[in-house]
Amino acid sequence: EISRAQDSLTDSLQKIFQTYPQYREIVRMVMFTVGRGGQGDVGQRIRDEILVIQ
């Protein structure tokens, strides 16, 4: 599911942010473009936003 993948990505980015201070600015920019992820209707909201863009 989209929200689960997004949540996993943000968790990985958080670990990189904490472990490698030299990459913090890049990770911060990536996190800004990805969003937060989450549970529940977040996946549906993401799909709805994709449809609006299309």
Secondary structure, 3 states (H helix, E strand, C coil): CHHHHHHHHHHHHHHHHHHCHHHHHHHHHHHHHHCCCCCCCHHHHHHHHHHHHC
